Amino acid sequence: MHVRPDLRSSCFQLSGVDAARLEAKTSAKTSAYLYMLRSYVKFLPSDPHARFPLGICSAVVASAELACHLGGRTAFCASSTEGIAMGFVNRVILVLASTATAVAAPAAPPGTLSHSDPVVETPVGAQAWRIRYWTTSDQGQPIEVTGMVVAPREAIPAKSRAVLAWTHGTWGVAEQCAPSRSANFFAATPGLSDAMRRGFVIVAPDYPGLGNPTSHAYLGGIEAANSTLDAVRAARQIAGAASGSRFVVWGESQGGHAALWTAQRARTYAPDLQLLGVVAAAPPTDLAANLRAGSDPSVRAFLTAFTAYSWSRHYGAPLANLGNRSTQGIITRLAQNNCVELGKKPRLGTMLGVLALRKSLQNVDLGTIAPWSDFARRNSVSASLTGVPLLIAQNPNDKIVDPKVTRAFASRVCRNGGRLQYLPISGQGHETSAKDTAAATLTWAAARFSGTPAPSNCGHF
């Protein structure tokens, strides 16, 4: 008998080790085994995000392996029978794990870099680091999150480099969907080569709950903004990146929403940073309107599943008032088992689930059902963005983010005195919004760094 692979990967997660890098197996039940591990070894820190040393983790796994090998009966074994060795092994685990509380890594101030791991294979002219750093949850609690930093592969300049904070679009709502874990990260980051040629540092947060075992608040404004601002802070602690405190934030879709929220929070949350501009491509702004107005019913059902599952876990909103047990089960499975993968078609099971949700959710409007409507309202973007220049790009044929909702938001910003350029996109559609405007975005960002006054076409779109 052998230890369940889930225990091994769970233990590595508790140690802050990237299980994928260790080629440890993972499964949808990993979170359950994390709970089992903490329940079984009661001396582990009660904080679900606390770390304990890899050596202790390895010893715990080794002890559990011994128990299974000797015939012990435990939930950690892949199969088990009664064994007489469990009393001894329990005591071994007890002794090993009892030291964990004393040495668990304490929380650090927001923006503190806790680890940077150089990436071996990068695009030509670029160097990169996968990072872990500390940020603040929407409940004001310290949490450790992940992301990526990419910088030009050249001599460190005399002055700090300009920073482009890239806030990604929807990759999923489960921990395994973190962009920094994906082999497609560089291919999926628009304008990367051009940004390197211009000397920019790209700072790309994963967002809380992606790449780390917290719950992900899909379209949750506060946590996305905090993690973006703290990623910019953390990048400054990587000597080879030579990144500065001046930055422009650029996001697409979910990331466009995150970029706008970053503008809302920058001045109060991170006064040590200087936000020079915001670019939002196809951004959800009025969440209730966006969730009901998308013209592609399949995508609308899929994103409603992501939203419902995420908000039920993060905010405690009840899935029960959205549908019966079957509907709730489909929502959960779609969210837990699907990451948006570049260039890949959805699996058959995913397509069947989406079709079922199209029918069961066709009359469900999250914007009119409490408490979902409250969460939609509190995470919508304020139109009082008057302190920083904005570039909002929107494809008039977008089937996912309704152009009318985006245009109405941009008009409200203009009426409130904001300086905004509205850029129509003539590309393929929603999924290429950032790619189709990358050249214009980087030119606009470079002008903000050079001090050129930002253009505005308020009243003319």
C-alpha positions in Angstrom: 0.0 0.0 0.0 1.1 3.6 -0.7 0.2 7.1 0.4 -2.5 8.7 -1.7 -0.9 11.1 -4.3 -3.3 13.7 -3.0 -1.7 13.7 0.4 1.7 14.2 -1.1 0.7 17.1 -3.3 -1.4 18.6 -0.5 1.6 18.5 1.9 3.8 20.2 -0.7 1.1 22.9 -1.1 1.2 23.5 2.7 5.0 23.9 2.4 4.5 26.5 -0.4 6.1 24.2 -3.0 4.8 24.2 -6.5 3.5 20.7 -6.8 3.6 20.9 -10.6 7.3 21.7 -10.5 7.8 18.6 -8.4 5.6 16.6 -10.8 3.4 15.6 -7.9 0.0 14.4 -8.9 -3.0 16.6 -8.0 -6.7 16.0 -8.1 -10.0 17.8 -7.5 -9.9 16.3 -4.0 -6.7 18.0 -3.0 -8.5 20.6 -0.8 -10.3 17.7 1.1 -6.9 16.1 1.8 -5.5 19.4 3.0 -8.4 19.4 5.6 -7.8 15.8 6.4 -4.1 16.4 6.9 -4.7 19.3 9.2 -7.3 17.3 11.1 -5.1 14.3 11.4 -2.0 16.3 12.4 -3.6 18.6 14.9 -0.4 20.5 15.7 -0.3 22.2 12.3 -1.1 25.9 12.2 -4.8 26.7 12.3 -4.4 29.4 9.6 -5.3 27.6 6.4 -2.7 29.7 4.5 0.2 29.1 6.9 3.3 27.4 5.6 5.4 24.8 7.3 8.9 23.5 6.3 9.3 21.2 3.4 11.5 18.9 5.6 8.6 18.4 8.1 6.2 17.9 5.2 8.5 15.2 3.7 8.8 13.5 7.1 5.0 13.5 7.6 4.5 11.9 4.1 7.3 9.4 4.8 5.8 8.4 8.1 2.4 8.0 6.5 4.1 6.0 3.7 5.6 3.7 6.4 2.2 3.3 8.0 0.6 2.3 4.7 3.5 -0.1 3.9 3.2 -1.8 7.3 -0.5 -2.4 6.8 -1.8 0.5 8.8 -5.4 1.7 8.2 -5.6 5.4 7.5 -7.4 7.7 5.1 -4.0 8.6 3.7 -3.4 5.2 2.2 -4.5 4.3 -1.3 -5.9 1.1 0.1 -5.6 -0.2 3.7 -6.1 -3.0 6.1 -5.9 -3.2 9.9 -2.3 -3.0 11.1 -0.6 -2.9 14.4 2.0 -0.3 13.4 -0.3 2.7 13.5 0.2 3.6 17.1 4.0 3.9 16.6 3.6 5.8 13.3 1.0 8.1 14.8 3.6 9.1 17.5 6.2 9.7 14.8 3.9 12.0 12.9 2.9 13.7 16.2 6.6 14.4 17.1 7.5 15.6 13.6 4.5 17.9 13.1 4.5 19.3 16.6 7.4 21.6 15.7 5.5 23.0 12.7 3.6 25.7 14.6 6.7 27.2 16.0 8.4 27.6 12.6 5.4 28.4 10.4 6.2 31.4 8.1 4.5 34.5 9.6 2.5 36.9 7.4 4.5 39.8 6.1 3.4 43.4 5.2 1.5 43.7 1.8 3.9 43.9 -1.1 6.6 41.8 0.5 8.2 39.4 -1.9 8.5 35.9 -0.2 10.0 34.0 -3.1 11.1 34.5 -6.7 11.9 31.5 -8.9 13.7 32.3 -12.2 12.0 30.8 -15.3 14.3 28.8 -17.4 12.6 29.0 -20.8 11.6 32.5 -21.7 11.0 34.3 -25.0 14.1 35.8 -26.7 15.1 39.0 -25.1 13.2 38.4 -21.8 13.9 37.0 -18.4 11.2 36.1 -15.9 10.5 35.0 -12.4 7.5 33.2 -10.8 6.8 35.0 -7.6 5.1 34.6 -4.3 4.2 37.7 -2.3 1.9 39.0 0.3 -1.2 41.0 -0.3 -4.5 41.9 1.6 -7.8 40.1 1.2 -11.1 41.9 1.0 -11.5 41.1 4.7 -8.3 42.9 5.5 -6.3 39.7 6.2 -2.8 39.0 4.9 -2.7 36.3 2.2 0.2 35.0 0.1 -0.4 34.9 -3.6 1.4 34.3 -6.8 2.3 35.9 -10.1 4.9 36.5 -12.8 7.5 39.2 -13.5 9.0 39.6 -16.9 11.9 42.0 -17.7 14.2 42.7 -20.6 17.3 40.5 -20.7 19.8 43.2 -20.8 22.1 45.2 -18.5 20.4 46.8 -15.6 19.7 50.5 -16.5 20.8 53.5 -14.5 17.2 54.4 -13.8 14.4 52.1 -12.8 12.4 50.5 -15.6 8.8 51.5 -16.3 6.3 48.9 -15.2 3.3 47.6 -17.1 1.0 45.7 -14.8 -0.9 43.1 -16.9 -4.2 42.0 -15.4 -5.3 38.8 -17.2 -8.7 37.9 -18.5 -10.6 34.8 -17.4 -8.5 31.7 -17.0 -10.9 29.9 -14.5 -11.8 30.1 -10.9 -10.0 27.1 -9.5 -6.5 27.1 -8.0 -4.9 25.2 -10.9 -6.0 27.9 -13.4 -3.2 30.3 -12.4 -1.7 31.9 -15.5 1.8 31.7 -14.0 1.6 27.9 -13.8 0.7 27.6 -17.5 3.1 26.8 -20.3 1.1 29.2 -22.4 1.8 32.2 -20.2 4.1 34.0 -22.6 2.0 33.2 -25.7 -1.1 34.4 -23.9 0.4 37.7 -22.8 -0.2 40.3 -25.6 2.5 42.6 -26.8 5.2 41.0 -24.7 8.0 41.2 -27.2 7.2 44.9 -28.0 7.1 45.6 -24.3 10.5 44.1 -23.8 11.9 46.2 -26.7 10.5 49.3 -25.1 12.3 48.4 -21.8 9.1 47.8 -19.8 8.8 45.3 -16.9 5.6 43.3 -17.1 4.2 42.4 -13.6 1.3 39.9 -13.9 -0.6 38.9 -10.7 -2.5 35.6 -10.8 -5.2 37.0 -8.3 -6.0 35.4 -5.0 -7.4 31.9 -5.3 -5.5 31.2 -8.5 -2.2 29.5 -7.8 -2.9 29.6 -4.0 -5.4 27.7 -1.8 -7.6 30.6 -1.0 -11.0 31.0 -2.6 -11.0 33.1 -5.8 -13.4 36.0 -6.0 -14.2 36.1 -9.7 -14.7 39.7 -10.7 -14.0 40.7 -7.1 -12.7 44.2 -7.3 -10.8 44.7 -4.0 -8.7 41.6 -4.0 -7.8 41.9 -7.7 -6.7 45.5 -7.2 -4.8 44.8 -4.0 -2.9 41.8 -5.5 -2.1 44.0 -8.6 -0.7 46.8 -6.5 1.2 44.5 -4.3 2.7 42.6 -7.2 4.1 45.9 -8.5 5.6 46.5 -5.0 7.0 42.9 -4.8 8.6 43.2 -8.3 10.8 46.1 -7.0 12.5 43.6 -4.7 13.9 41.5 -7.6 17.2 43.1 -8.4 17.4 41.8 -11.9 14.1 43.3 -12.9 15.1 46.9 -11.9 11.4 47.9 -11.8 10.3 51.2 -10.5 7.3 52.7 -8.7 5.8 54.3 -11.8 3.4 52.0 -13.7 0.5 51.7 -16.1 -2.1 49.0 -15.6 -3.5 47.1 -18.6 -6.2 44.4 -18.5 -8.5 42.5 -20.7 -12.0 41.3 -19.9 -11.9 40.2 -16.2 -8.5 41.9 -16.2 -10.0 45.1 -17.6 -12.3 45.1 -14.6 -9.3 44.5 -12.4 -7.4 47.3 -14.0 -10.2 49.8 -13.4 -10.5 48.6 -9.8 -6.7 49.1 -9.4 -7.3 52.7 -10.4 -10.0 53.1 -7.7 -7.7 51.8 -5.0 -4.2 52.9 -6.0 -4.2 56.2 -4.2 -5.4 55.0 -0.8 -4.0 51.4 -0.8 -0.6 52.1 -2.4 0.4 55.8 -2.1 4.0 54.7 -2.5 3.3 53.8 -6.1 2.6 56.2 -9.0 -0.2 55.1 -11.4 0.2 57.0 -14.6 -2.6 55.4 -16.7 -5.2 52.6 -17.1 -6.0 50.6 -20.2 -9.1 48.4 -20.0 -10.0 46.2 -23.0 -13.6 44.9 -23.1 -14.0 45.5 -19.3 -17.1 44.3 -17.3 -18.1 47.4 -15.4 -21.8 47.1 -14.4 -21.7 43.4 -13.4 -25.5 42.9 -13.2 -25.9 44.3 -16.7 -22.9 42.5 -18.1 -24.1 39.1 -16.7 -27.5 39.5 -18.4 -26.5 41.3 -21.6 -24.0 39.0 -23.3 -25.4 37.9 -26.6 -23.7 34.4 -26.7 -26.0 32.2 -24.5 -23.4 29.4 -24.1 -20.7 31.8 -22.9 -23.2 33.6 -20.6 -24.1 30.2 -19.0 -20.5 29.2 -18.6 -19.5 32.6 -17.0 -22.6 32.5 -14.8 -21.3 29.1 -13.5 -17.9 30.6 -12.8 -19.4 33.6 -11.0 -22.0 31.6 -9.0 -19.4 29.0 -7.8 -16.8 31.6 -7.0 -19.2 33.9 -5.1 -20.8 30.9 -3.2 -17.3 29.9 -1.9 -15.9 33.4 -1.3 -18.9 35.3 -0.1 -21.1 32.5 1.1 -23.9 33.2 -1.5 -26.3 30.2 -1.7 -26.4 28.2 -4.9 -29.7 26.9 -3.7 -31.6 29.9 -4.9 -30.2 29.6 -8.4 -31.5 26.1 -9.1 -32.0 22.5 -8.0 -29.4 20.0 -6.9 -28.7 19.0 -10.4 -28.1 22.6 -11.5 -25.9 23.3 -8.5 -23.9 20.2 -9.3 -23.3 21.2 -12.9 -22.2 24.7 -11.8 -19.7 23.2 -9.3 -18.3 20.7 -11.8 -17.9 23.2 -14.5 -16.1 25.6 -12.2 -13.9 23.1 -10.5 -12.8 21.2 -13.6 -12.3 23.8 -16.3 -9.5 26.3 -17.0 -9.7 28.4 -20.1 -6.9 27.0 -22.3 -5.4 28.8 -25.3 -6.4 27.3 -28.6 -8.2 24.3 -27.1 -11.9 23.4 -27.6 -14.0 22.6 -24.6 -14.4 18.9 -23.6 -17.6 17.1 -24.4 -18.7 17.0 -20.8 -18.1 20.7 -20.5 -20.3 21.4 -23.6 -23.1 19.1 -22.3 -22.9 21.0 -18.9 -23.2 24.3 -20.6 -26.2 23.2 -22.7 -27.9 22.0 -19.5 -27.2 25.4 -17.8 -28.5 27.3 -20.8 -31.9 25.8 -20.1 -31.9 25.8 -16.3 -30.5 29.3 -15.9 -32.3 31.0 -18.8 -34.6 32.9 -16.5 -32.0 33.5 -13.7 -30.7 37.0 -13.4 -28.1 37.4 -10.7 -28.7 41.1 -10.7 -32.2 40.7 -9.3 -31.7 37.9 -6.7 -30.5 38.6 -3.2 -27.7 38.4 -2.1 -26.2 37.9 -5.6 -27.4 41.4 -6.6 -25.6 43.0 -3.7 -22.3 41.3 -4.6 -22.7 42.4 -8.2 -23.3 45.9 -7.2 -20.4 46.2 -4.7 -18.0 44.8 -7.3 -19.1 47.0 -10.2 -16.7 49.7 -11.2 -17.2 53.3 -10.0 -17.5 55.9 -12.8 -15.7 58.5 -10.6 -12.3 57.8 -12.0 -11.1 61.3 -12.5 -7.5 61.2 -11.1 -5.8 59.1 -13.8 -6.0 58.9 -17.6 -8.1 56.1 -19.1 -8.0 54.2 -22.4 -11.0 52.0 -22.9 -11.0 49.6 -25.9 -14.2 47.8 -27.0 -15.1 45.8 -30.0 -18.6 46.8 -31.2 -19.3 43.2 -32.2 -18.3 41.7 -28.8 -20.7 38.9 -27.8 -19.5 38.5 -24.3 -19.1 42.0 -22.9 -21.9 44.1 -24.3 -20.5 47.2 -26.0 -23.5 49.2 -24.9 -22.7 48.6 -21.3 -19.0 49.6 -21.8 -20.0 52.7 -23.8 -22.5 53.8 -21.1 -19.8 53.4 -18.4 -17.3 55.5 -20.5 -19.8 58.2 -21.0 -20.5 58.4 -17.2 -16.7 58.7 -16.6 -16.6 61.6 -19.0 -19.6 63.3 -17.4 -17.8 63.0 -14.1 -14.8 64.9 -15.4 -12.6 61.9 -16.3 -10.0 62.1 -19.0 -10.8 59.2 -21.3 -10.0 57.9 -24.7 -12.6 55.4 -26.1 -11.0 53.1 -28.8 -13.3 51.0 -31.0 -11.7 47.6 -31.8 -12.0 46.2 -35.3 -10.5 42.7 -34.6 -12.0 39.3 -34.3 -14.0 39.7 -31.1 -13.9 39.6 -27.4 -11.2 37.0 -27.0 -8.6 39.0 -28.9 -9.4 42.5 -27.5 -6.0 43.1 -25.9 -4.1 41.5 -28.8 -5.9 43.6 -31.3 -5.0 46.8 -29.5 -1.6 45.9 -28.1 0.4 48.2 -30.4 -1.9 51.2 -29.6 -1.9 50.4 -25.9 1.9 50.2 -25.6 2.3 53.5 -27.6 -0.3 55.1 -25.3 1.5 53.7 -22.2 4.9 55.0 -23.4 3.4 58.4 -23.8 2.2 58.4 -20.2 5.8 57.5 -19.0 7.2 60.3 -21.1 4.9 62.8 -19.6 2.9 63.6 -22.7 -0.7 64.8 -21.9 -3.2 62.0 -22.3 -5.7 62.4 -25.2 -9.5 62.5 -24.7 -12.4 62.0 -27.0 -15.1 62.5 -24.4 -18.3 63.6 -26.2 -17.2 62.1 -29.5 -17.9 58.4 -29.3 
